[in-house]
Amino acid sequence: MTDSVPAERIPVSVVTGFLGSGKTTLLRHLLPQPAMADTAVIINEFGAVGLDHLLVEAATDDTVLLSSGCLCCTIRGDLVDTMRRLFFRRRAGEIPPFKRVVIETTGLADPAPVLHTLMRDPLVSECYRLDGVIATVDAVNGMDQLDRQMESVKQAAVADRLLLTKSDLADGAQIAALKSRLQALNPAAPIFTVENGEIGAAELLNAGLYNPQTKSLDVRRWLKAEAYDDNLDDHGHHHGHDRPGQDPHDVNRHDARIAAFAIDWDRPLDWPRFIDWIEMLIAGHGENLLRIKGILNVAGETAPVAVHGVQHLFHPPVMLEAWPDPDRRSRLVFITRDIPRETLLASFRSFFADAKTA
């Protein structure tokens, strides 16, 4: 187990969303905001973001410094190389000492590889920490994209913040139906309705385990486990919200394959046995474990342990300083593809047969 997450690791926000969903427009409105000062933005190319109106002060082949204090960097090579180069240039004083990173993915990108980079590369994971995933969803075309594009579903499913863009072009019924569908897909992510990309940066940032306001690790705020309770019926089964007149088993409904749920456990967990269970899940279902978060009561430990995984990769576990409240249950929240809650719960029980569920 590791010690508490050092606050000095640079937080990283990942902006994802399907083609035409408004990521570029969002960045144009975010970059001039004071809350974005001292931010490095990693994008695929400068031209697509339209930086001219942001008054570029200085530029090199792969970076531009804006009057707002933001530093924009294009991806040259792969993301690991870009993030390493930025950090070394920052440490050498060649660029301003940015305090945050925002990464914009391409419209067809599965955000999981970006999250894997933050977890897998030793230098990147030592210098940076994931703050959150921000997904833009087109309020006009979002329903059809969710029906037809699995990438769009995965982007929304792993997000910490969901933005309904182009809301001025959609009617109230469209927005309400899309919100309901997204809430079933990802119940813990707040949904914001925006016009022309206009939203305060403070609404989107600081979504991770570390809370800069309290200077502490805020697991309840990060986990939002109570949101998953509303997504289950009285028997613990996942339920969603379907489009009027549409069969929930329609093969075009990619998100019908997605489940969001929580598992509680009211006795201390044996750590080696828990690791065995996770490794078994990864071996059998790794690609379909879209995201896992949890707070664990580990046998022999007085404080809880926070865990976080994306598909087949897990971030090193984080030992918290203390329990956030009197509740000492372990709680794991899942967003999965083609893995129902009943399957995971049965598997968990088989590994911890000497304990009982809450």
Contacts in CASP RR format, 6 or more apart in sequence:
PFRMAT RR
TARGET T0000
AUTHOR 0000-0000-0000
METHOD contacts of the structure
MODEL  1
MTDSVPAERIPVSVVTGFLGSGKTTLLRHLLPQPAMADTAVIINEFGAVG
LDHLLVEAATDDTVLLSSGCLCCTIRGDLVDTMRRLFFRRRAGEIPPFKR
VVIETTGLADPAPVLHTLMRDPLVSECYRLDGVIATVDAVNGMDQLDRQM
ESVKQAAVADRLLLTKSDLADGAQIAALKSRLQALNPAAPIFTVENGEIG
AAELLNAGLYNPQTKSLDVRRWLKAEAYDDNLDDHGHHHGHDRPGQDPHD
VNRHDARIAAFAIDWDRPLDWPRFIDWIEMLIAGHGENLLRIKGILNVAG
ETAPVAVHGVQHLFHPPVMLEAWPDPDRRSRLVFITRDIPRETLLASFRS
FFADAKTA
1 305 0 8 1.000
1 316 0 8 1.000
1 317 0 8 1.000
1 318 0 8 1.000
1 319 0 8 1.000
2 316 0 8 1.000
2 317 0 8 1.000
2 318 0 8 1.000
2 319 0 8 1.000
3 319 0 8 1.000
4 217 0 8 1.000
4 318 0 8 1.000
4 319 0 8 1.000
4 320 0 8 1.000
4 321 0 8 1.000
5 129 0 8 1.000
5 209 0 8 1.000
5 210 0 8 1.000
5 217 0 8 1.000
5 318 0 8 1.000
7 210 0 8 1.000
7 212 0 8 1.000
7 215 0 8 1.000
9 126 0 8 1.000
9 127 0 8 1.000
9 128 0 8 1.000
9 129 0 8 1.000
10 87 0 8 1.000
10 98 0 8 1.000
10 99 0 8 1.000
10 100 0 8 1.000
10 101 0 8 1.000
10 127 0 8 1.000
10 128 0 8 1.000
10 129 0 8 1.000
11 100 0 8 1.000
11 101 0 8 1.000
11 128 0 8 1.000
11 129 0 8 1.000
11 130 0 8 1.000
11 131 0 8 1.000
11 205 0 8 1.000
11 206 0 8 1.000
11 208 0 8 1.000
11 210 0 8 1.000
12 100 0 8 1.000
12 101 0 8 1.000
12 102 0 8 1.000
12 103 0 8 1.000
12 118 0 8 1.000
12 128 0 8 1.000
12 129 0 8 1.000
12 130 0 8 1.000
12 131 0 8 1.000
12 132 0 8 1.000
13 100 0 8 1.000
13 101 0 8 1.000
13 102 0 8 1.000
13 103 0 8 1.000
13 131 0 8 1.000
13 132 0 8 1.000
13 133 0 8 1.000
13 134 0 8 1.000
13 204 0 8 1.000
13 205 0 8 1.000
13 207 0 8 1.000
14 102 0 8 1.000
14 103 0 8 1.000
14 105 0 8 1.000
14 111 0 8 1.000
14 114 0 8 1.000
14 115 0 8 1.000
14 130 0 8 1.000
14 132 0 8 1.000
14 133 0 8 1.000
14 134 0 8 1.000
15 23 0 8 1.000
15 26 0 8 1.000
15 27 0 8 1.000
15 102 0 8 1.000
15 103 0 8 1.000
15 104 0 8 1.000
15 105 0 8 1.000
15 134 0 8 1.000
15 135 0 8 1.000
15 136 0 8 1.000
16 23 0 8 1.000
16 105 0 8 1.000
16 107 0 8 1.000
16 109 0 8 1.000
16 111 0 8 1.000
16 114 0 8 1.000
16 133 0 8 1.000
16 134 0 8 1.000
16 135 0 8 1.000
16 136 0 8 1.000
16 155 0 8 1.000
16 159 0 8 1.000
17 23 0 8 1.000
17 105 0 8 1.000
17 107 0 8 1.000
17 135 0 8 1.000
17 136 0 8 1.000
17 137 0 8 1.000
17 152 0 8 1.000
17 155 0 8 1.000
18 107 0 8 1.000
18 108 0 8 1.000
18 136 0 8 1.000
18 137 0 8 1.000
18 138 0 8 1.000
18 142 0 8 1.000
18 145 0 8 1.000
18 149 0 8 1.000
18 151 0 8 1.000
18 152 0 8 1.000
18 155 0 8 1.000
19 107 0 8 1.000
19 108 0 8 1.000
20 107 0 8 1.000
20 138 0 8 1.000
21 107 0 8 1.000
21 136 0 8 1.000
21 137 0 8 1.000
21 138 0 8 1.000
21 142 0 8 1.000
21 145 0 8 1.000
21 165 0 8 1.000
22 136 0 8 1.000
22 138 0 8 1.000
22 165 0 8 1.000
22 166 0 8 1.000
22 197 0 8 1.000
23 104 0 8 1.000
23 105 0 8 1.000
23 107 0 8 1.000
23 136 0 8 1.000
24 48 0 8 1.000
24 49 0 8 1.000
24 50 0 8 1.000
24 104 0 8 1.000
25 165 0 8 1.000
25 196 0 8 1.000
25 197 0 8 1.000
26 136 0 8 1.000
26 163 0 8 1.000
26 165 0 8 1.000
26 194 0 8 1.000
26 197 0 8 1.000
26 199 0 8 1.000
27 41 0 8 1.000
27 43 0 8 1.000
27 49 0 8 1.000
27 102 0 8 1.000
27 104 0 8 1.000
28 49 0 8 1.000
28 50 0 8 1.000
28 53 0 8 1.000
28 54 0 8 1.000
28 197 0 8 1.000
29 196 0 8 1.000
29 197 0 8 1.000
29 198 0 8 1.000
29 199 0 8 1.000
30 36 0 8 1.000
30 102 0 8 1.000
30 199 0 8 1.000
30 200 0 8 1.000
30 201 0 8 1.000
30 204 0 8 1.000
31 39 0 8 1.000
31 41 0 8 1.000
31 54 0 8 1.000
31 66 0 8 1.000
31 68 0 8 1.000
31 70 0 8 1.000
31 72 0 8 1.000
32 54 0 8 1.000
32 66 0 8 1.000
32 68 0 8 1.000
33 68 0 8 1.000
33 200 0 8 1.000
33 201 0 8 1.000
34 68 0 8 1.000
35 200 0 8 1.000
35 201 0 8 1.000
35 202 0 8 1.000
35 205 0 8 1.000
36 68 0 8 1.000
36 70 0 8 1.000
36 100 0 8 1.000
36 102 0 8 1.000
36 201 0 8 1.000
37 68 0 8 1.000
37 69 0 8 1.000
37 70 0 8 1.000
38 69 0 8 1.000
38 70 0 8 1.000
38 96 0 8 1.000
38 97 0 8 1.000
38 98 0 8 1.000
38 99 0 8 1.000
38 100 0 8 1.000
39 69 0 8 1.000
39 70 0 8 1.000
39 71 0 8 1.000
39 98 0 8 1.000
39 99 0 8 1.000
39 100 0 8 1.000
39 101 0 8 1.000
39 102 0 8 1.000
40 70 0 8 1.000
40 71 0 8 1.000
40 72 0 8 1.000
40 73 0 8 1.000
40 86 0 8 1.000
40 95 0 8 1.000
40 98 0 8 1.000
40 100 0 8 1.000
40 101 0 8 1.000
40 102 0 8 1.000
41 49 0 8 1.000
41 70 0 8 1.000
41 71 0 8 1.000
41 72 0 8 1.000
41 73 0 8 1.000
41 101 0 8 1.000
41 102 0 8 1.000
41 103 0 8 1.000
41 104 0 8 1.000
42 73 0 8 1.000
42 74 0 8 1.000
42 75 0 8 1.000
42 79 0 8 1.000
42 82 0 8 1.000
42 83 0 8 1.000
42 86 0 8 1.000
42 101 0 8 1.000
42 102 0 8 1.000
42 103 0 8 1.000
42 104 0 8 1.000
43 49 0 8 1.000
43 72 0 8 1.000
43 73 0 8 1.000
43 74 0 8 1.000
43 75 0 8 1.000
43 104 0 8 1.000
44 74 0 8 1.000
44 75 0 8 1.000
44 104 0 8 1.000
44 106 0 8 1.000
45 74 0 8 1.000
46 64 0 8 1.000
46 72 0 8 1.000
46 74 0 8 1.000
49 72 0 8 1.000
49 104 0 8 1.000
51 64 0 8 1.000
51 66 0 8 1.000
51 72 0 8 1.000
54 66 0 8 1.000
54 67 0 8 1.000
54 68 0 8 1.000
54 70 0 8 1.000
55 66 0 8 1.000
55 67 0 8 1.000
56 64 0 8 1.000
56 65 0 8 1.000
56 66 0 8 1.000
56 67 0 8 1.000
57 65 0 8 1.000
57 66 0 8 1.000
57 67 0 8 1.000
58 64 0 8 1.000
58 65 0 8 1.000
59 65 0 8 1.000
62 73 0 8 1.000
62 74 0 8 1.000
62 76 0 8 1.000
63 71 0 8 1.000
63 72 0 8 1.000
63 73 0 8 1.000
63 74 0 8 1.000
63 95 0 8 1.000
64 71 0 8 1.000
64 72 0 8 1.000
65 71 0 8 1.000
65 72 0 8 1.000
65 95 0 8 1.000
65 96 0 8 1.000
66 72 0 8 1.000
69 96 0 8 1.000
71 95 0 8 1.000
71 96 0 8 1.000
71 98 0 8 1.000
73 82 0 8 1.000
73 86 0 8 1.000
74 82 0 8 1.000
75 82 0 8 1.000
76 82 0 8 1.000
76 85 0 8 1.000
79 103 0 8 1.000
79 114 0 8 1.000
79 117 0 8 1.000
80 117 0 8 1.000
80 121 0 8 1.000
80 124 0 8 1.000
83 101 0 8 1.000
83 117 0 8 1.000
83 121 0 8 1.000
83 124 0 8 1.000
83 127 0 8 1.000
83 128 0 8 1.000
84 123 0 8 1.000
84 124 0 8 1.000
86 95 0 8 1.000
86 98 0 8 1.000
86 101 0 8 1.000
87 123 0 8 1.000
87 127 0 8 1.000
87 128 0 8 1.000
89 95 0 8 1.000
90 96 0 8 1.000
90 97 0 8 1.000
90 98 0 8 1.000
100 131 0 8 1.000
100 205 0 8 1.000
101 128 0 8 1.000
103 114 0 8 1.000
105 111 0 8 1.000
105 114 0 8 1.000
107 151 0 8 1.000
108 151 0 8 1.000
109 151 0 8 1.000
110 151 0 8 1.000
110 154 0 8 1.000
110 155 0 8 1.000
111 133 0 8 1.000
111 135 0 8 1.000
111 154 0 8 1.000
111 155 0 8 1.000
111 158 0 8 1.000
112 154 0 8 1.000
112 158 0 8 1.000
112 290 0 8 1.000
112 310 0 8 1.000
112 311 0 8 1.000
115 130 0 8 1.000
115 133 0 8 1.000
115 158 0 8 1.000
115 310 0 8 1.000
115 313 0 8 1.000
116 310 0 8 1.000
116 311 0 8 1.000
116 313 0 8 1.000
117 124 0 8 1.000
118 124 0 8 1.000
118 125 0 8 1.000
118 128 0 8 1.000
118 129 0 8 1.000
118 130 0 8 1.000
119 125 0 8 1.000
119 130 0 8 1.000
119 309 0 8 1.000
119 310 0 8 1.000
119 313 0 8 1.000
119 314 0 8 1.000
119 315 0 8 1.000
120 313 0 8 1.000
125 315 0 8 1.000
125 316 0 8 1.000
129 210 0 8 1.000
130 208 0 8 1.000
130 308 0 8 1.000
130 315 0 8 1.000
131 205 0 8 1.000
131 206 0 8 1.000
131 207 0 8 1.000
131 208 0 8 1.000
131 210 0 8 1.000
132 160 0 8 1.000
132 161 0 8 1.000
132 207 0 8 1.000
132 208 0 8 1.000
133 158 0 8 1.000
133 159 0 8 1.000
133 160 0 8 1.000
133 161 0 8 1.000
134 159 0 8 1.000
134 160 0 8 1.000
134 161 0 8 1.000
134 163 0 8 1.000
134 204 0 8 1.000
135 155 0 8 1.000
135 156 0 8 1.000
135 158 0 8 1.000
135 159 0 8 1.000
135 161 0 8 1.000
135 162 0 8 1.000
135 163 0 8 1.000
135 189 0 8 1.000
136 163 0 8 1.000
136 165 0 8 1.000
137 145 0 8 1.000
137 152 0 8 1.000
137 156 0 8 1.000
137 162 0 8 1.000
137 163 0 8 1.000
137 164 0 8 1.000
137 165 0 8 1.000
137 178 0 8 1.000
137 182 0 8 1.000
138 145 0 8 1.000
138 165 0 8 1.000
138 166 0 8 1.000
139 164 0 8 1.000
139 165 0 8 1.000
139 166 0 8 1.000
139 167 0 8 1.000
139 169 0 8 1.000
139 170 0 8 1.000
139 174 0 8 1.000
139 175 0 8 1.000
139 178 0 8 1.000
139 193 0 8 1.000
140 166 0 8 1.000
140 169 0 8 1.000
140 170 0 8 1.000
140 174 0 8 1.000
142 152 0 8 1.000
142 178 0 8 1.000
143 174 0 8 1.000
143 177 0 8 1.000
143 178 0 8 1.000
143 181 0 8 1.000
143 243 0 8 1.000
145 152 0 8 1.000
146 152 0 8 1.000
146 153 0 8 1.000
146 156 0 8 1.000
146 181 0 8 1.000
146 185 0 8 1.000
146 253 0 8 1.000
146 254 0 8 1.000
146 255 0 8 1.000
147 252 0 8 1.000
147 253 0 8 1.000
147 254 0 8 1.000
148 252 0 8 1.000
148 254 0 8 1.000
149 254 0 8 1.000
150 254 0 8 1.000
152 254 0 8 1.000
153 185 0 8 1.000
153 254 0 8 1.000
153 255 0 8 1.000
153 258 0 8 1.000
154 290 0 8 1.000
154 337 0 8 1.000
156 162 0 8 1.000
156 182 0 8 1.000
156 185 0 8 1.000
156 186 0 8 1.000
156 189 0 8 1.000
156 255 0 8 1.000
157 185 0 8 1.000
157 186 0 8 1.000
157 255 0 8 1.000
157 258 0 8 1.000
157 260 0 8 1.000
157 290 0 8 1.000
157 291 0 8 1.000
157 335 0 8 1.000
157 337 0 8 1.000
158 186 0 8 1.000
158 290 0 8 1.000
158 291 0 8 1.000
158 310 0 8 1.000
158 335 0 8 1.000
159 186 0 8 1.000
159 189 0 8 1.000
160 188 0 8 1.000
160 189 0 8 1.000
160 207 0 8 1.000
160 208 0 8 1.000
161 189 0 8 1.000
161 190 0 8 1.000
161 192 0 8 1.000
161 203 0 8 1.000
161 204 0 8 1.000
161 207 0 8 1.000
162 182 0 8 1.000
162 186 0 8 1.000
162 189 0 8 1.000
162 190 0 8 1.000
162 191 0 8 1.000
162 192 0 8 1.000
163 191 0 8 1.000
163 192 0 8 1.000
163 193 0 8 1.000
163 194 0 8 1.000
163 197 0 8 1.000
163 199 0 8 1.000
163 204 0 8 1.000
164 170 0 8 1.000
164 175 0 8 1.000
164 178 0 8 1.000
164 179 0 8 1.000
164 191 0 8 1.000
164 192 0 8 1.000
164 193 0 8 1.000
164 194 0 8 1.000
165 194 0 8 1.000
165 197 0 8 1.000
166 195 0 8 1.000
167 175 0 8 1.000
167 193 0 8 1.000
167 194 0 8 1.000
167 195 0 8 1.000
168 195 0 8 1.000
168 196 0 8 1.000
170 178 0 8 1.000
175 193 0 8 1.000
177 243 0 8 1.000
177 244 0 8 1.000
179 191 0 8 1.000
179 193 0 8 1.000
180 241 0 8 1.000
181 240 0 8 1.000
181 241 0 8 1.000
181 242 0 8 1.000
181 243 0 8 1.000
181 255 0 8 1.000
182 189 0 8 1.000
182 191 0 8 1.000
183 191 0 8 1.000
183 241 0 8 1.000
184 231 0 8 1.000
184 239 0 8 1.000
184 240 0 8 1.000
184 241 0 8 1.000
184 255 0 8 1.000
184 260 0 8 1.000
185 255 0 8 1.000
185 258 0 8 1.000
185 260 0 8 1.000
186 260 0 8 1.000
186 335 0 8 1.000
187 227 0 8 1.000
187 228 0 8 1.000
187 230 0 8 1.000
187 231 0 8 1.000
187 260 0 8 1.000
188 223 0 8 1.000
188 224 0 8 1.000
188 225 0 8 1.000
188 227 0 8 1.000
188 228 0 8 1.000
188 260 0 8 1.000
188 333 0 8 1.000
192 199 0 8 1.000
192 203 0 8 1.000
206 212 0 8 1.000
206 213 0 8 1.000
207 222 0 8 1.000
208 222 0 8 1.000
209 217 0 8 1.000
209 218 0 8 1.000
209 219 0 8 1.000
209 222 0 8 1.000
209 306 0 8 1.000
209 308 0 8 1.000
209 318 0 8 1.000
210 216 0 8 1.000
210 217 0 8 1.000
210 218 0 8 1.000
211 217 0 8 1.000
211 218 0 8 1.000
211 221 0 8 1.000
216 321 0 8 1.000
217 306 0 8 1.000
217 318 0 8 1.000
217 320 0 8 1.000
217 321 0 8 1.000
218 324 0 8 1.000
219 294 0 8 1.000
219 295 0 8 1.000
219 304 0 8 1.000
219 306 0 8 1.000
219 320 0 8 1.000
219 324 0 8 1.000
220 324 0 8 1.000
220 325 0 8 1.000
222 293 0 8 1.000
222 306 0 8 1.000
223 293 0 8 1.000
223 294 0 8 1.000
223 295 0 8 1.000
223 331 0 8 1.000
223 333 0 8 1.000
224 333 0 8 1.000
225 262 0 8 1.000
225 294 0 8 1.000
225 295 0 8 1.000
225 331 0 8 1.000
225 333 0 8 1.000
228 260 0 8 1.000
228 261 0 8 1.000
228 262 0 8 1.000
228 333 0 8 1.000
229 262 0 8 1.000
231 238 0 8 1.000
231 239 0 8 1.000
231 240 0 8 1.000
231 260 0 8 1.000
231 261 0 8 1.000
232 238 0 8 1.000
232 239 0 8 1.000
232 261 0 8 1.000
232 262 0 8 1.000
232 341 0 8 1.000
233 239 0 8 1.000
236 261 0 8 1.000
236 341 0 8 1.000
237 341 0 8 1.000
237 342 0 8 1.000
238 259 0 8 1.000
238 260 0 8 1.000
238 261 0 8 1.000
238 340 0 8 1.000
238 341 0 8 1.000
240 248 0 8 1.000
242 248 0 8 1.000
242 253 0 8 1.000
246 253 0 8 1.000
247 253 0 8 1.000
248 256 0 8 1.000
249 256 0 8 1.000
250 256 0 8 1.000
257 337 0 8 1.000
257 338 0 8 1.000
258 290 0 8 1.000
258 335 0 8 1.000
258 336 0 8 1.000
258 337 0 8 1.000
259 334 0 8 1.000
259 335 0 8 1.000
259 336 0 8 1.000
259 337 0 8 1.000
259 339 0 8 1.000
259 340 0 8 1.000
259 341 0 8 1.000
260 333 0 8 1.000
260 334 0 8 1.000
260 335 0 8 1.000
260 336 0 8 1.000
261 333 0 8 1.000
261 334 0 8 1.000
261 341 0 8 1.000
262 331 0 8 1.000
262 332 0 8 1.000
262 333 0 8 1.000
262 334 0 8 1.000
263 331 0 8 1.000
263 332 0 8 1.000
263 334 0 8 1.000
263 341 0 8 1.000
263 344 0 8 1.000
263 345 0 8 1.000
263 348 0 8 1.000
263 357 0 8 1.000
264 329 0 8 1.000
264 330 0 8 1.000
264 331 0 8 1.000
264 357 0 8 1.000
264 358 0 8 1.000
265 297 0 8 1.000
265 329 0 8 1.000
265 330 0 8 1.000
265 331 0 8 1.000
265 348 0 8 1.000
265 352 0 8 1.000
265 355 0 8 1.000
265 357 0 8 1.000
265 358 0 8 1.000
266 328 0 8 1.000
266 329 0 8 1.000
266 330 0 8 1.000
266 355 0 8 1.000
266 356 0 8 1.000
266 357 0 8 1.000
266 358 0 8 1.000
267 297 0 8 1.000
267 352 0 8 1.000
267 355 0 8 1.000
267 356 0 8 1.000
268 297 0 8 1.000
268 298 0 8 1.000
268 299 0 8 1.000
268 300 0 8 1.000
269 296 0 8 1.000
269 297 0 8 1.000
269 298 0 8 1.000
269 299 0 8 1.000
269 330 0 8 1.000
269 352 0 8 1.000
269 355 0 8 1.000
270 299 0 8 1.000
270 352 0 8 1.000
271 298 0 8 1.000
271 299 0 8 1.000
273 351 0 8 1.000
273 352 0 8 1.000
274 296 0 8 1.000
274 298 0 8 1.000
274 351 0 8 1.000
276 351 0 8 1.000
277 347 0 8 1.000
277 348 0 8 1.000
277 351 0 8 1.000
278 314 0 8 1.000
280 347 0 8 1.000
281 289 0 8 1.000
281 344 0 8 1.000
281 347 0 8 1.000
282 289 0 8 1.000
282 312 0 8 1.000
282 314 0 8 1.000
285 336 0 8 1.000
285 339 0 8 1.000
286 311 0 8 1.000
286 312 0 8 1.000
287 311 0 8 1.000
287 312 0 8 1.000
287 337 0 8 1.000
288 311 0 8 1.000
288 336 0 8 1.000
288 337 0 8 1.000
288 338 0 8 1.000
288 339 0 8 1.000
289 309 0 8 1.000
289 310 0 8 1.000
289 311 0 8 1.000
289 312 0 8 1.000
289 334 0 8 1.000
289 336 0 8 1.000
289 339 0 8 1.000
290 310 0 8 1.000
290 311 0 8 1.000
290 335 0 8 1.000
290 336 0 8 1.000
290 337 0 8 1.000
291 309 0 8 1.000
291 310 0 8 1.000
291 334 0 8 1.000
291 335 0 8 1.000
292 307 0 8 1.000
292 308 0 8 1.000
292 309 0 8 1.000
292 310 0 8 1.000
292 314 0 8 1.000
292 332 0 8 1.000
292 333 0 8 1.000
292 334 0 8 1.000
292 335 0 8 1.000
293 306 0 8 1.000
293 307 0 8 1.000
293 308 0 8 1.000
293 309 0 8 1.000
293 332 0 8 1.000
293 333 0 8 1.000
294 306 0 8 1.000
294 307 0 8 1.000
294 308 0 8 1.000
294 330 0 8 1.000
294 331 0 8 1.000
294 332 0 8 1.000
294 333 0 8 1.000
295 304 0 8 1.000
295 305 0 8 1.000
295 306 0 8 1.000
295 307 0 8 1.000
295 320 0 8 1.000
295 330 0 8 1.000
295 331 0 8 1.000
296 304 0 8 1.000
296 305 0 8 1.000
296 306 0 8 1.000
296 307 0 8 1.000
296 317 0 8 1.000
296 330 0 8 1.000
296 332 0 8 1.000
297 304 0 8 1.000
297 328 0 8 1.000
297 329 0 8 1.000
297 330 0 8 1.000
298 304 0 8 1.000
298 305 0 8 1.000
301 319 0 8 1.000
303 319 0 8 1.000
303 320 0 8 1.000
303 321 0 8 1.000
303 322 0 8 1.000
303 323 0 8 1.000
304 320 0 8 1.000
304 323 0 8 1.000
305 317 0 8 1.000
305 318 0 8 1.000
305 319 0 8 1.000
305 320 0 8 1.000
306 317 0 8 1.000
306 318 0 8 1.000
306 320 0 8 1.000
307 314 0 8 1.000
307 315 0 8 1.000
307 317 0 8 1.000
307 318 0 8 1.000
307 332 0 8 1.000
308 314 0 8 1.000
308 315 0 8 1.000
309 315 0 8 1.000
329 358 0 8 1.000
334 341 0 8 1.000
334 344 0 8 1.000
336 344 0 8 1.000
345 357 0 8 1.000
349 357 0 8 1.000
END
